[in-house]
């Protein structure tokens, strides 16, 4: 299937701003992109007076607690599910690869690895199997191997010491070593005194939430060298001004200034987070010190270039001028196919 999209303005990726742009998608990937005068249209062409940009990826969701169709129609074409029973989420991830699936592409971590009786095993929102309890280092290693065989996109560890037991340091090390041997990143829900420090010591690759307790300068510097942070800022406020979100917004600029990488994630399914692009999450990133272009970089699945996924948005206005432009979409394309047209 071939599709061409032409728009009066575009942002194709960092530093790539264009007037009158065209993107050609073929076989689900970008075949060509650039100024409309330099890129020939192929196949069906959609021409819009709007702003063309890459579609958004949400790197922290619990997709079965939301509506996948609404997620896609609101501009998020790919998600990473960070905690759900294996027997439910991996078949759904497989189904999301099919052309008939009316939702975003799903990559999944499967269940969180946790201590016996640890978070989220006793949480009302979590079906049985959302947490995989590990008994010792050998069991932790085996759990990672099981998830790798199921096709896990990442390994998630629960270090929520405020809600129950957490894996021991030996188990943490076994998880990270086995995950890395299987080319899998490790992401961590770190909550409670010393948990970020434990995660760093074990060699994790990512914090699944921006920490909402003030971290020391040394810890932030170490984190910036080692891992990236998924934003999830609005779950600390849900539209309000709270001490937690203020602290998280303090940690993020220090982390970024030290060279750390921040990516967009909403923890969709946690409270009243809307499906699709969550503009408040984007504005909170800006309030934490990211420039608007940096916010978009954190949000998009990939820049628009040859060979990249043909996941596109067209908005009515330029979000580099006003992030609330992301609230009004004219077009959503996933894998080179129109998923939504206004």
N, C-alpha and C positions, 0 to 999 in steps of 0.2 A: 504494500500500500504506500502510495506517495502523496504527500500533502505539502503545499506551500502556504506560508503565512506571511503576510506583508502588513507592516504597521508604520504609522507616521513617526514613531520614535522608538528607541530600544536601548536596553542595557543587556549586553550579551555576557557580561562577566566583568571582573575588575578592570577598570580603565577603558572598557570598550563601550563607548556611548555613541549612538548613531541616530541620525535623522533618516527617515524613510528606509527602513530595514526589511530584509526578507530572510526567512529561514525555510529551507527545504528539508523535509523529513522523508526518509525512505527506509522501509524495513524496521521501523521502530527507533532508528537513530538519526542524528543530524547528518545530512549529506553535504549541506553547504549553508553558509550564513554570512551576512555582511550587508553592505549597501545594496538597495534594490536595483540600482543601476548596474551592479557588478555580478549579481546572482540571478541566473535565469530561473523563472518559475517552472516547476515540473508538476504534473498531475493537477489535482484540484487545488485552486488557490482561494484563500480567504483573505480579504483586504479589509482592514479595520483602521479607523481613526482612533488610535489608542497607543498604549505603551507596552511593548513586547519585552519579556524577560523570561529567565528560566523559571520553571515551576518549583514549588517548595517541597522540602523533605522535613518531616518531623521525626527527630531521632529519639524521642521518648514518648511512647504511647502505650495504652492498654486497649487495643483497638476493638475488642469485643464489648467494651463498656461504652462504645459510641456507635455511630452509624457510618459504616465505611463509604456508602454512597455520598453522604453529605460531606465527608472528609475530602473526597475527590472533587466534587463539584465546587468546593470552596478553595480549590487551588493547591491542595497537598496531594501530590501524585505518588509519593513513596513515604512509608513509615517504617520505623523500627520498634517492634513490640518488646518491651523490657520487663516482662513478667506475666506468664500465663501458663496453664497446664499444657504439657507437651502434646498430649493426645488431642488437644483442641487447636492449638496455635500453629503447629507445623503443617497439618493438612490445610488450614486456611491460608498459610503462606504459599503452599503449593498451588492452591486454587487461584491465588492472586496473579499467578503467571499466565493464566488463560485469558484469551481475548474476551470471553464471556463474562469475566468478573467485573462487576460494577463497583469498583473501589480502588484504593491505591495499591501499588506494589507493596507487599509486606515482607519484611525481613524480621526474624524473631530470635530472641535469646532463649525462649522456653522458660522453665521455672527459675526463680532465684535460688541460688545456693545459700543455705542458712544453717544455723545451729539447731539442735533438737528443740522444738517448741518456739523457734525464733520467728521473727517477722519474715513473711506475712502470713504464717500458717494459721494464726488465730484471728485474722482480720475478717470482718464481715463482707468486705468487697471482694475477697479473694476466694475463688472456688478451690476445692481440694486439689492439690497438685500444683498450686501457684508457687509454693515453696518446696524445694527439694532439700530435706534435712541431711546433713553429712555427719557421720559418726566419728570418723578419724581421717588421717591424711590419705590412707589408701582408698577409703570410700569417696573422699573428695576428688581424687584423681580419676576414679571410676566414673563418677558423675559427669565430669567434664568430657571424658571419652564417649559416654552415652550421648551427650548432647551434640558433640561434634559429629557423631554418626547420624544423628537425626537431621543434621543440616543447620545447626545453630549459627546465627550470624555474629554472635558475641556471647560471652559468658557474663552473667550478672551475679554479683555477690551482695547479700544483705548484711551490712554492718550497722544495723539499727539497734544499738545497744540500749536505747530507751524503750524498746518494745519487746525485748526478749534476748535469749542467748544468741551469740554470733559465732561464726567459725573461729577456731583457734588460730594462732599465728602459723602453726605447722600446716593446718588445713588451708589457710590463705596462700601460703607459699606453694603448696601442692597444686592448688587450683590455677594459680598464675603460671607456674612452670608448665603444666600440662596444656593449658590453653595456648600458650605461646608456641609450644611444640606442635600444636595443631593449627597454627596461623590464625588464632582467634584472639581478639582483643578482650580485655576484662574491664567491665564497668561496675561501679560500686555505688550502692546507696549507703552513704556514710552519715550516720546520725548519732550524736553522743560524744562526750569528751574523748579525745584521742583517736577517734575512728579514722579521720582523714590521715593522721600520721601513720596509723597501722596500714592503711591502704597503700600509702607511699612506700613504706618499708617492704611490703610484699611485692611491689612492682606492678601495680595496676596501671591501666592505660587511660582511664577515664573516670570522672565523677559524674554520676547520673543526674545530680542536682548541683546547682550552685550552693555551696555551704552557706547556711544562714546563722552561723555563729562566727564571730570575728576570729580569723586565723592570724597567726603571727607572721611577721614579714619573712622569717626564715622558711616557714611552712609554705607560704605562697610562692616564694622563689623556687623551692624544691618542686612544688606542684607544676609550676610553669615549665620547668625543664623536662618533666616526665610525662605529663598527661594533658588531656583536654577536659573541658567542662561543658556539660549540657545545661542550658540556661534554666528552664523550668521556674522562672521567677514568679509568675502570677499565681502559682499554687501557694505562695507565701503571703498572698494578699487578696486574691480574688476580687480585684478592683479597688481594694482599700489601701490605705497607707498603714503599714504595720512595722513593728521593730524588726521582724525577720526579713522583710523585703528590703528595708533600708540597709541592714547589715550585709545582705547578699549583694546589693548594689555597690557597697563599699568594697567587698572582696573582689568583685569582677574587674574593676579597672586596675587594681593593683596586680592582679593575676595577668591581665592582658599587657600591662606595662612591662612586666617581667618577661614577656615573650610567650605567654600561654595562649592557647587556641580555645575559642568559644564557639560552640555550635548551638543551633536553635532546637529546642525541644520543649514540649508543653506539659508532659505527663497527662495527656488526654485520657479521660476516664476518671481522673481525680477531681471531684467537685465539679463546679459549673464551668469547665473549660469548653468552649464551643468547638465543634468539629471544623476542620479545615484551617485556613490561616487565622491565627489568633493575633490580631493587630496589637492588643495590649502587651503581649509578650514581646513583640517587636519594639514597641515604644519603651518598655522597661529596659531593654538592651541599650537603646539610645540614651535613656536616663542614666545608665551605668557608665556612659562615656564612649560607646561605640559610635563612630560616624555612620551616617545612613548607609553608605556603600558597604561598610563593614557589617552592618546589620543584615543587609541583603546577602552578602557573602556567607554569613552564618546560616541563613535560611534556605538557600537554594540547594537543589539536589546536585547540580553540576553546572558549570558555565556552558553556554551554547557554543559548541565547536564541533568540527567534523568527528564523528564517531561517538559523541556523547549521547545519552538517552534523549530522545525527542520528546521531552517533557517541557511544555511551554505555558506561559500565561500571557494574556493581554488585559491590562487594566485601563480604566478610563483616563487616569492621570499618572504622572510620574511619581513613584514612591520615593525617589531620591530627593524630591522636594517636600513630600508629605507622606509619611508612612501610612496614613489612613487611606491613601489611594488603594491600598491592598484590600480594602473592604468592598470594592466594586469591581467585579471581574466581567469582562466581555467574552473571554474564551479561555478554556482549559484544554490542553492537549496532553494526553498520556501515551507514551510509546507510539507517537505519530498518528494517533487516532483522536478525534474530537470527543472529549468526555463531557463538555458543557459549552453551550453557546447561548449567549443572552439574546 
